[in-house]
Amino acid sequence: MKTISWALLLCMPIWAWAQVQDCETLTDNDDKAMCAATQQKATRFCDAMSNTDKQMLCMAKVQPNSYTCEKIKASGLRSECLLHVKKVQSAAIYTNPSNKKP
């Protein structure tokens, strides 16, 4: 039993013990704004972003809405935004497995 416990402990990802990231330790102002916005779920931090596309991505991450992603001009950021919104929306829809048996 002890061996199984150690094996499970070693298999746990390191991020399971990680604390919430301190946004002030980040060096880039855009990263700080994104970090603060996502942690506090507040779009006001997105206003500090230096780039309009990054600002829209930040807003989409705080309030998952694909409409915001369509305002992004950079194709890479737009696809990242849409992927994030898709993940969040599908997680909200499929959180509870169906109790129906086949």
Contacts in CASP RR format, 6 or more apart in sequence:
PFRMAT RR
TARGET T0000
AUTHOR 0000-0000-0000
METHOD contacts of the structure
MODEL  1
MKTISWALLLCMPIWAWAQVQDCETLTDNDDKAMCAATQQKATRFCDAMS
NTDKQMLCMAKVQPNSYTCEKIKASGLRSECLLHVKKVQSAAIYTNPSNK
KP
20 39 0 8 1.000
21 35 0 8 1.000
21 39 0 8 1.000
23 32 0 8 1.000
23 35 0 8 1.000
23 36 0 8 1.000
23 39 0 8 1.000
24 32 0 8 1.000
26 32 0 8 1.000
26 35 0 8 1.000
29 48 0 8 1.000
29 50 0 8 1.000
30 48 0 8 1.000
30 49 0 8 1.000
30 50 0 8 1.000
30 51 0 8 1.000
30 54 0 8 1.000
32 48 0 8 1.000
33 45 0 8 1.000
33 46 0 8 1.000
33 47 0 8 1.000
33 48 0 8 1.000
33 49 0 8 1.000
33 58 0 8 1.000
34 45 0 8 1.000
34 46 0 8 1.000
34 49 0 8 1.000
34 54 0 8 1.000
34 57 0 8 1.000
34 58 0 8 1.000
34 61 0 8 1.000
36 42 0 8 1.000
36 45 0 8 1.000
37 43 0 8 1.000
37 44 0 8 1.000
37 45 0 8 1.000
37 46 0 8 1.000
37 58 0 8 1.000
37 59 0 8 1.000
37 61 0 8 1.000
37 62 0 8 1.000
38 58 0 8 1.000
38 61 0 8 1.000
38 62 0 8 1.000
41 62 0 8 1.000
41 63 0 8 1.000
42 62 0 8 1.000
43 58 0 8 1.000
43 59 0 8 1.000
43 62 0 8 1.000
43 63 0 8 1.000
45 58 0 8 1.000
46 55 0 8 1.000
46 58 0 8 1.000
46 59 0 8 1.000
46 62 0 8 1.000
47 55 0 8 1.000
49 55 0 8 1.000
49 58 0 8 1.000
52 71 0 8 1.000
52 73 0 8 1.000
53 72 0 8 1.000
53 73 0 8 1.000
53 74 0 8 1.000
53 77 0 8 1.000
53 78 0 8 1.000
54 77 0 8 1.000
56 68 0 8 1.000
56 69 0 8 1.000
56 71 0 8 1.000
56 72 0 8 1.000
56 77 0 8 1.000
56 81 0 8 1.000
57 68 0 8 1.000
57 69 0 8 1.000
57 72 0 8 1.000
57 77 0 8 1.000
57 80 0 8 1.000
57 81 0 8 1.000
59 65 0 8 1.000
59 68 0 8 1.000
60 66 0 8 1.000
60 68 0 8 1.000
60 69 0 8 1.000
60 81 0 8 1.000
60 84 0 8 1.000
60 85 0 8 1.000
61 81 0 8 1.000
61 84 0 8 1.000
64 84 0 8 1.000
64 85 0 8 1.000
64 88 0 8 1.000
64 89 0 8 1.000
65 85 0 8 1.000
66 81 0 8 1.000
66 82 0 8 1.000
66 85 0 8 1.000
66 86 0 8 1.000
68 81 0 8 1.000
69 78 0 8 1.000
69 81 0 8 1.000
69 82 0 8 1.000
69 85 0 8 1.000
70 78 0 8 1.000
72 78 0 8 1.000
72 81 0 8 1.000
END
